[in-house]
């Protein structure tokens, strides 16, 4: 399992547009990707789950990838978070 932490810098947090893009990125991997924040966990391939977490600016998110392409998935998700959130 690969894991990294990221503090959300986007002033609106994880809202509709970046959440949709995040889900699209996550669906490109065979590994299971999850987000954890504020005591909640969400499957990164499920838009409503990601948005339902209510992640705001300044919140630390833990992203975990587990599966056959977990290293590539974690690297891509970290790149995505830095570029979009």
FIKOLZA-1660 file (N, C-alpha, C; in steps of 0.1 Angstrom, whole numbers, plus 5000, padded with zeros to 4 digits):
% residues 85
   i   px   py   pz ch aa at
   1 5008 4988 5000  A  X  N
   1 5000 5000 5000  A  X CA
   1 5009 5012 5000  A  X  C
   2 5005 5022 4992  A  X  N
   2 5012 5035 4991  A  X CA
   2 5003 5045 4997  A  X  C
   3 5009 5055 5004  A  X  N
   3 5001 5065 5011  A  X CA
   3 5008 5078 5011  A  X  C
   4 5001 5089 5011  A  X  N
   4 5007 5102 5012  A  X CA
   4 4997 5112 5018  A  X  C
   5 5002 5122 5024  A  X  N
   5 4993 5133 5030  A  X CA
   5 4994 5145 5022  A  X  C
   6 4983 5153 5022  A  X  N
   6 4983 5165 5014  A  X CA
   6 4974 5175 5021  A  X  C
   7 4978 5187 5023  A  X  N
   7 4969 5197 5029  A  X CA
   7 4963 5205 5018  A  X  C
   8 4950 5206 5018  A  X  N
   8 4942 5213 5007  A  X CA
   8 4945 5228 5008  A  X  C
   9 4949 5233 4997  A  X  N
   9 4952 5248 4996  A  X CA
   9 4942 5256 4988  A  X  C
  10 4934 5249 4980  A  X  N
  10 4923 5255 4973  A  X CA
  10 4914 5262 4982  A  X  C
  11 4911 5275 4980  A  X  N
  11 4902 5283 4989  A  X CA
  11 4888 5278 4991  A  X  C
  12 4883 5270 4982  A  X  N
  12 4870 5264 4983  A  X CA
  12 4870 5250 4988  A  X  C
  13 4882 5244 4988  A  X  N
  13 4883 5230 4992  A  X CA
  13 4880 5220 4981  A  X  C
  14 4876 5208 4984  A  X  N
  14 4873 5199 4973  A  X CA
  14 4859 5201 4969  A  X  C
  15 4857 5208 4958  A  X  N
  15 4843 5211 4953  A  X CA
  15 4841 5204 4940  A  X  C
  16 4830 5206 4934  A  X  N
  16 4825 5198 4922  A  X CA
  16 4835 5197 4911  A  X  C
  17 4841 5207 4906  A  X  N
  17 4850 5206 4895  A  X CA
  17 4862 5198 4898  A  X  C
  18 4870 5201 4908  A  X  N
  18 4882 5193 4911  A  X CA
  18 4878 5179 4915  A  X  C
  19 4867 5177 4922  A  X  N
  19 4863 5164 4926  A  X CA
  19 4860 5155 4914  A  X  C
  20 4854 5161 4904  A  X  N
  20 4851 5153 4892  A  X CA
  20 4864 5149 4885  A  X  C
  21 4873 5158 4884  A  X  N
  21 4886 5155 4878  A  X CA
  21 4894 5145 4886  A  X  C
  22 4893 5146 4899  A  X  N
  22 4900 5136 4908  A  X CA
  22 4894 5122 4906  A  X  C
  23 4881 5121 4905  A  X  N
  23 4874 5108 4902  A  X CA
  23 4879 5102 4889  A  X  C
  24 4879 5111 4879  A  X  N
  24 4883 5107 4866  A  X CA
  24 4898 5101 4866  A  X  C
  25 4907 5108 4873  A  X  N
  25 4921 5103 4874  A  X CA
  25 4921 5090 4881  A  X  C
  26 4913 5088 4892  A  X  N
  26 4914 5076 4901  A  X CA
  26 4908 5064 4893  A  X  C
  27 4899 5066 4884  A  X  N
  27 4893 5055 4876  A  X CA
  27 4903 5050 4866  A  X  C
  28 4913 5057 4864  A  X  N
  28 4923 5052 4854  A  X CA
  28 4933 5041 4859  A  X  C
  29 4931 5038 4872  A  X  N
  29 4940 5028 4878  A  X CA
  29 4933 5016 4883  A  X  C
  30 4940 5004 4883  A  X  N
  30 4934 4992 4889  A  X CA
  30 4934 4992 4904  A  X  C
  31 4943 4999 4910  A  X  N
  31 4944 5000 4924  A  X CA
  31 4931 5007 4931  A  X  C
  32 4929 5003 4943  A  X  N
  32 4918 5009 4950  A  X CA
  32 4924 5022 4957  A  X  C
  33 4918 5034 4954  A  X  N
  33 4923 5046 4959  A  X CA
  33 4913 5052 4969  A  X  C
  34 4917 5055 4981  A  X  N
  34 4908 5061 4990  A  X CA
  34 4913 5074 4996  A  X  C
  35 4904 5083 5000  A  X  N
  35 4907 5095 5006  A  X CA
  35 4902 5095 5020  A  X  C
  36 4910 5100 5030  A  X  N
  36 4906 5101 5044  A  X CA
  36 4908 5115 5049  A  X  C
  37 4898 5120 5056  A  X  N
  37 4899 5133 5062  A  X CA
  37 4888 5135 5072  A  X  C
  38 4890 5142 5082  A  X  N
  38 4880 5146 5092  A  X CA
  38 4873 5133 5097  A  X  C
  39 4880 5122 5099  A  X  N
  39 4874 5110 5104  A  X CA
  39 4865 5103 5094  A  X  C
  40 4865 5107 5081  A  X  N
  40 4857 5101 5071  A  X CA
  40 4866 5095 5060  A  X  C
  41 4861 5085 5053  A  X  N
  41 4868 5078 5042  A  X CA
  41 4859 5077 5030  A  X  C
  42 4865 5079 5018  A  X  N
  42 4857 5078 5006  A  X CA
  42 4865 5071 4995  A  X  C
  43 4858 5064 4987  A  X  N
  43 4864 5057 4975  A  X CA
  43 4866 5069 4965  A  X  C
  44 4878 5070 4960  A  X  N
  44 4882 5081 4951  A  X CA
  44 4875 5080 4937  A  X  C
  45 4869 5069 4935  A  X  N
  45 4862 5067 4922  A  X CA
  45 4847 5071 4923  A  X  C
  46 4843 5075 4934  A  X  N
  46 4828 5078 4936  A  X CA
  46 4827 5093 4939  A  X  C
  47 4822 5100 4930  A  X  N
  47 4821 5115 4930  A  X CA
  47 4813 5119 4943  A  X  C
  48 4801 5114 4945  A  X  N
  48 4793 5118 4956  A  X CA
  48 4800 5115 4970  A  X  C
  49 4807 5105 4971  A  X  N
  49 4815 5101 4983  A  X CA
  49 4826 5111 4985  A  X  C
  50 4833 5115 4975  A  X  N
  50 4844 5125 4976  A  X CA
  50 4838 5138 4980  A  X  C
  51 4828 5143 4973  A  X  N
  51 4822 5156 4977  A  X CA
  51 4815 5156 4990  A  X  C
  52 4809 5144 4994  A  X  N
  52 4803 5143 5007  A  X CA
  52 4812 5144 5019  A  X  C
  53 4825 5143 5017  A  X  N
  53 4834 5145 5028  A  X CA
  53 4835 5159 5033  A  X  C
  54 4831 5168 5025  A  X  N
  54 4831 5182 5029  A  X CA
  54 4845 5188 5032  A  X  C
  55 4855 5184 5025  A  X  N
  55 4869 5188 5028  A  X CA
  55 4871 5203 5024  A  X  C
  56 4875 5211 5034  A  X  N
  56 4877 5225 5032  A  X CA
  56 4892 5228 5031  A  X  C
  57 4895 5241 5028  A  X  N
  57 4909 5246 5027  A  X CA
  57 4916 5244 5041  A  X  C
  58 4928 5239 5041  A  X  N
  58 4936 5237 5053  A  X CA
  58 4934 5223 5059  A  X  C
  59 4925 5215 5054  A  X  N
  59 4923 5202 5059  A  X CA
  59 4934 5192 5053  A  X  C
  60 4939 5184 5062  A  X  N
  60 4949 5174 5057  A  X CA
  60 4941 5161 5053  A  X  C
  61 4945 5157 5041  A  X  N
  61 4938 5145 5035  A  X CA
  61 4949 5134 5033  A  X  C
  62 4945 5122 5037  A  X  N
  62 4954 5111 5035  A  X CA
  62 4949 5103 5023  A  X  C
  63 4957 5101 5013  A  X  N
  63 4954 5094 5001  A  X CA
  63 4961 5080 5001  A  X  C
  64 4953 5070 4999  A  X  N
  64 4959 5056 5000  A  X CA
  64 4956 5049 4987  A  X  C
  65 4966 5042 4982  A  X  N
  65 4964 5034 4969  A  X CA
  65 4969 5020 4972  A  X  C
  66 4961 5010 4969  A  X  N
  66 4964 4996 4972  A  X CA
  66 4960 4988 4960  A  X  C
  67 4970 4981 4954  A  X  N
  67 4967 4972 4943  A  X CA
  67 4979 4971 4933  A  X  C
  68 4977 4965 4922  A  X  N
  68 4988 4962 4913  A  X CA
  68 4996 4974 4907  A  X  C
  69 4989 4986 4906  A  X  N
  69 4996 4997 4901  A  X CA
  69 4997 5009 4912  A  X  C
  70 4998 5005 4924  A  X  N
  70 4997 5014 4935  A  X CA
  70 5007 5025 4935  A  X  C
  71 5019 5022 4931  A  X  N
  71 5030 5032 4931  A  X CA
  71 5027 5043 4921  A  X  C
  72 5023 5039 4909  A  X  N
  72 5019 5048 4898  A  X CA
  72 5007 5056 4902  A  X  C
  73 4997 5049 4908  A  X  N
  73 4984 5056 4912  A  X CA
  73 4987 5067 4923  A  X  C
  74 4995 5063 4933  A  X  N
  74 4998 5073 4943  A  X CA
  74 5006 5085 4938  A  X  C
  75 5016 5082 4929  A  X  N
  75 5023 5093 4923  A  X CA
  75 5014 5102 4915  A  X  C
  76 5006 5097 4907  A  X  N
  76 4997 5105 4899  A  X CA
  76 4987 5113 4907  A  X  C
  77 4982 5106 4918  A  X  N
  77 4972 5113 4926  A  X CA
  77 4979 5125 4934  A  X  C
  78 4991 5123 4938  A  X  N
  78 4999 5134 4945  A  X CA
  78 5001 5145 4935  A  X  C
  79 5005 5142 4923  A  X  N
  79 5007 5152 4912  A  X CA
  79 4994 5160 4910  A  X  C
  80 4983 5152 4909  A  X  N
  80 4970 5158 4907  A  X CA
  80 4966 5168 4918  A  X  C
  81 4968 5163 4931  A  X  N
  81 4965 5172 4942  A  X CA
  81 4973 5185 4942  A  X  C
  82 4985 5184 4939  A  X  N
  82 4994 5196 4939  A  X CA
  82 4990 5206 4928  A  X  C
  83 4986 5200 4917  A  X  N
  83 4982 5209 4906  A  X CA
  83 4968 5215 4907  A  X  C
  84 4959 5208 4914  A  X  N
  84 4945 5212 4914  A  X CA
  84 4939 5216 4927  A  X  C
  85 4945 5212 4938  A  X  N
  85 4939 5214 4951  A  X CA
  85 4949 5220 4961  A  X  C
% end
